[in-house]
């Protein structure tokens, strides 16, 4: 296994002190980088392990924070924070920009080769960075198909990959609006529908209450991860 280095990083966003998880690959050279966003519950060991796995593949990876170092395992508390956030593109962009600035400040980061990948709320933030015209090489989102303000998708300057479960009760209307938005804007987009999967199918089972319609699908979780890695290979390292 490749030797990696990890550390926590603190930065300000949304009026909070955010606590992210930075994972660095072996070596001292500049490497392509990935901004990794969590589900609405917030940064957990799931995202930290994903960042570590990306570092083992040679990427600088920052798993960013949503709630000032807190993990919201109460569904009502999570919705009370995330629903207003998801309705406010400027707040989402502020959170994304702050994390992106932190990633760019890392000396190992190649500033010309950065992708944003997120799950749920974190995926919506990745999309909002694209709609803000941020120079990214790729955007990936899993069950985070939130549409933006009219016309702003035309600012997206990179391929967009999206994954969703066919049985996700939360995403179907958003899925239709998302695909129409991407197509109308002329974005290079792909959508993968994972048959039989619920919302947050990628996330391992949790030991606390979850929203209805949430459920783990081990096979599709692995497939979605492979699809994300394939996107990063295509857009960040294929020219190396």
N, C-alpha and C positions, 0 to 999 in steps of 0.2 A: 504494500500500500504506500502511495506517495505521502511523504511527510508534509503536513500543512501546519500553518500557524493560525490561531484564532484569538480574538480579543473582543471585548465589548467596547462600543463607542457611544459617546453621549453627544447629542445635538438638540437644538431647539426647533420645535415645530408645533403649530396649532396651540400655542400657549403652554406647551408641556415640555419637559425634559425627556426626550426620547432616548431609549437605550437599545441600540442595534447590535447585531452580531456580525462581525467582520471575519471572513475566512480567506487566508492567503495561501496560494500554492507555493511549492518549493521553489527556490531560486531567488534571484534579485532583479530579474528583468521585468519590464512592463508587460502586463498581460491583459487580454480582453476581460471585460468585467460584466457582472450581472447584478442588477438591483432586484431583490427578491421580496415580494410582498405577501403578508399572511392573510388568512381568513379574518372575518370580522371579530372573532374572539381575541385576536392579537397574536403577537410573537410568542412562539412556544418552541419546545425542543424539536418539534417536527420541522419547522423552518430552519432552525439552527443546523440540524442534520442535513437538510437539503443544501444549505450554503456550504457545509463542509464537503459534501459530495461533489459540488461544483468546483470547489478548490482542488479536490483530488483530480479533477479532469483538466485542471490548468487555468481556471478562471479565478479572478478576484471576485468575491461574492459578499454582498452586504444584505443580510436579512433585516429589513427595517421594521420599526416599531409603529404601532398605531395609537397606543393608549398610555404613553408615559410610563412604560415599564410594567404595566398591568396586563394580566390575562383575564378576560371577562368570561368566566364560566357560567354566569347567570344569563340565560337567553334574553330575559327582559332588559337587563342592564346593557347587554350587548346591542340590542335593537335600539334602545334609547340613545345610544351614542352613534351607532352606525347609520341609522336611517337618515338623520339630519345631515350627516357627513356625505352620504351618497347622493343627497339632493343638492349638494353645494359643490359644483365643480371647482370653484376657486379654492375652497378649503382642501379638497383632495389634491389639487395641484401644489398647494403650499407644502403639504406633507410630503408629496413626492419630490418636489424640488429640494427640500431640506435634506432628505435622504440621498438624493442624487449628488448634491454638492458635497456631502460627506464622503461618498464613494469616489468622486472625482479628486478629492483632496488626498486620497491615499496614493503615495508615490508609485506603488506597483500598478496602479490603474492606467491602462491606455485610454486616454480620454476620447479617442476617435473610434473606439470599439466597445460600446456599452449597449447592453440589452436590458429591458425591463420585463420581468416575469412575475405574475401575481396570481393569487388564489382568492376568489370572492372579492371582498373589499380591496384587498391588495391588488387584485387584477384590474378593478375599476380605476384605481389610482394609476396603474401603468398605462391604461388607455387614455386617461386624462393628460398624462405627460405627452403622449403622442398628439392629442388634439391641441395641446398648447404649442406644438411645433418644435418640441425638444428633439435634438439630433440624436436619435437612437438607431441602432442597427437592426433591432427586432423588438417586437412586443408579443408577449404570450400571456394569455389569461385563461384560467380554468374556473368555470362557473362564476364568472364575473362580467357578464355581457351587458354592461350598463351603457345605454346610449347617451350621447352628449348633446350639447347645444347645437341647433341647426347650422350646418355648413362647416363646423369646426373640424370634422373628420378629414376634410381636404388638406389640413395641415400635417397629417400623419405622413412621415417621410420614410417609412420602412415597412417591411412585411409584418402582418399581424396574423398570429395563429391563435385560435380559440378552441377550447374543449368544453363540452357540456354533457351531462348525463341525459339520456332520452327520457327518463322518468323523473327528472328534476321538476318539482311542482312550482318552483320559484322562477325559473328562467324562461319558460316557453314564450310568453309575450315579448320579453326582452330579447330573446333569441331572434325572433322575426324582425324586430325593429333594428337590432344590431346589424344583421346581414344586409338589410336594405340600406342602412346608413353607410356601411363600408362600400357597398357596390356603387351607390350614388356618388361617393367621393372619389372613386377610382383607386381605392386602396388595394394593394396586393394582399388579399386576405384568404384565410382558410378556416374552415370550421369542421371539427371532428365531433360527431355525436357518438357517445359510448352507450351501446345498447343495454338497457336494463339498469343503468346506473342512476342513483339519486343525487341530490345536492351534496356537495362536499364529499363525493365518492372517493376522492384521492386521499382523504385524511384518515389516518388510523382511528379505530374506535376510541372514544373518550369515556372517562369515568364520571362524567357529570351530565346534567340534563342537556338535551340538544333540541333544536327546533324540529317540528314535524317535517318529514320529507328528506331528512339528512340520514345518510347511511354509507358505510364503507363498502367499496367493491374492490377487493384485492387485485384481481386480474386487470381491471381497467385502470386502477391506480398505477400499476406498473407500466401499463401501456402509455398512459398520459405522461409519465415521467420520461419514458423513452422518446415520446414525441417532442417534449420540451427540449431534451438534450439534442435531438435531431435539428430542431430549429436553431439552437445556439451554434451547432457545428456548421450548419449552412451559412448562417449570417455573420458569425464572429470569427470563425477559424478556417473556413474553406479556402481562403486566399493565402494562408500561411505556407 
